[in-house]
Amino acid sequence: PTFYRVYKKKNTEGFQSIPYIVALFSAMLWLFYAYLKPNGSMLLTINTAGCIIESIYIIVYLIYAPRPAKIYTTRLLLLLNVVVFGLIVLFTILFAKEAKRATIVGWICSVFSVCVFAAPLSIMRQVIRTKSVEFMPISLSIFLTLCAIVWFFYGLLIMDLYVAGPNILGFLFGIAQMILYFIYKHARPNVAPEVDLPETQVKVTIQPSESNV
């Protein structure tokens, strides 16, 4: 719904790209983890789909974002999803023993999964400041909460704490977003107060011109 709105209005309005860039980076890390982990086919499939979806979101954002937001998003995308991810892959393969690679990447994945769930904190702060939920759709909060629950139980099922652990925090953040939504759903947004400008009266006197005959 968020990016349909962006596409329809041809404007990103107050939406930010950070949550989607971080989510793409997290999905890329989980793909790498699934590649290193035995029997990681489900993680591989789901995070491939995640990478595709997040990439589409970011492309749409870049098309309709104002120039400063485009520059910031492009720089962050290159830094995080190209440079940092490339360094993680390079150092893991070159310097970590094969038996330890999945463990190392698993810890990294857990940390950035927490970052994905914490990324909407900026939007939550904006909701509290403006008392408006315009840029925090409830459908996204519900989806993130349900997703965290599913991944938590999947992690328990396969006995993978790297998968299960971060989703506890994801569940809590999702609940917090929904609570904020219902608190400010009917609140009156903060708007700049109207200022009465002083009235200035200008008195113009027109004198008849004297003509000499």
N, C-alpha and C positions, 0 to 999 in steps of 0.2 A: 504493500500500500504506500509506503514512503516514497519509493522510487517511481511508482506510477504517478504520484502527485508531482514529483519533480519533473517527470517527462511531460505531464499534462500542462503544467504551468511554465515549462521551459526556464525554471529558476530553482536554485537549491535553497533559497530563502535562508532560514537559520540552521539548516541541517549541517552537520559536520562530517568530514570524511574519516576522522581518526578511528572510530569503532570498526569501520569496514576494512581499513588498512591493517589494523591489528588483528582482525578476524582472519584476513587472508594470510597473514604471516603465521598465525597459529595453525591454520589448516595445512600450510606448507610444512611446518615442523612436524605435525602429526603424520603427514605423508612420509616424511623421512623416517620417523619412528616406526611406522608400519612396515617400511621397507627393511629396516634392521631387525624387527621383531618376528620370530617364527609365528606362523598362523595369524598374521595381521591383515588378512584379506578384507575383513569387514571395515576395519579402520581405513584401509587403503581406498576402498570404494566410496565410503561416505565422505572422506576428506577430499577426494578428487572432485566430487560433486560440489563440496563446499568451496573449493578453489575457483571453480567455474562460476558459481553464483556470485561470490564476492568480487571476482574480476569484472563481471557484468555490472554490478552495482557501482564499482569505482569508475568504470568507463562512462556510465551515464552521468555520474557526478562531475567528471572532468569535462564532459560536453557542455553542461549547463551551468557550471560554477563560474563566478566572476574571476577575472584574471588573477588577483592576489591569492584566492583560494586554489586555483589551478596550480600556480607555482608552488605553493606550500605543500599541496597534496602530492605533486610529482616528486618534489625533493624528499618528502617523508617516505614515499613509496620506493624510491631508489635506495635510500639509506637503509631502510628496514628489510624490504623484501628482496633486495638484490645484494647489497654489500654485507649486511649482518647475516642473512641466511647463507650466503655463499661462504662466509668465514666459518660459520658453525659446521657446515658440511665438510669444508676443507680440513679444519683442525680435527674434527672427529675421525675422519678417515686416515689422516696422516699421523696423528699422535696418540690416538686411543687404541687399546687392544680390541680385537674383534669381539671378545666376550663382554667387554665393558661398554661398547658403543651404545647399545640399546638402553642401558641404565643411565648413561650420561645424557643422551637425547631425551629420555623419559623425564628426567628432572627439569630440563630446559622447557620441554613441552608443558609440564605442570605449571611452571612459573608464568609462562605466557598465556596459558589458559586462564589463569587468575587475572592477567592484564586484559584479556578479552572481556571478562565479566566486569572488570572495574572500569573499562573504557567509558561506559555510559554515565559514570559519575559526573562528568562535566555537564551532561544534559540534565541530570538530577539537580545539580547546583543551579542551572539556569531556570529549572522549574520552580525551585524555592525562591529564587530572586525575583522572577517575573510573575509568579503565581499563575502560570499558564502551562498547560500540558500539550500545547499545540505541536511541539517538536519531540514529544515522547509518546508515540502511539501505544495504546494498551495492547494491541495485537502482538507487537514485537516483544513486550515484556512477558506476556503469557507464553509466547513461543520459546523464549529464552529459558523461562522457568521449567517448562515441560521438557525441553531439550536437556537441561541440567539433570532433571530427575531420571530421564531415560539413560543418559550416559553414566550416571552414578551407579544405577543398578547393573548396567552392562559391565562396568569396571569391577563390581563385586562378583558378578557371574564368572568372569574370566580371571578373577584374582589379580587384577592389575590396579595397584594403588595410584599409579600415575594417571590413569583415566578417571578413577572414582574420586580421588581426593579433591581436585580443584572444583568439581561440580557441586560440592557442599557449599562453597562460597558462591558459586553461580546461582544456586537455588536461593540463597539469602539475598543476593543482590536483586534477583528477579522479584522476590516478595516485596523488597523495599521499594522498587519501582512501581509496583502495582498499588502499594499503600499510598505513595505520593500521588499517583494518578487519581485515586478516589478522594484524596484530601483536597486537591486543587482542581478537580474536574469542573466544579461549578463556581470556583472562585473568580473574582473579578480581577483581570490582569492589571498589573501596575502600569500606568501610563504617565507620561510626563504631564505635570500640572499645567493648566492653561494660565498664561500670564496676560493680564490686561495691560496693554500698552497705553502709555499716557497720551491723551488727546492733545494735539497741538492746534491751536487756532491761529490762522494766519489772516491778518486784516490787511486788505489791499485797498489803498485809496487812489483813485484816479482823478487827477486834476485836469481840468480843461486846458487845452493849450491856447496860448495867446497868439493871435496872428496879426501882424502889422500890415496895415493897408497903406 
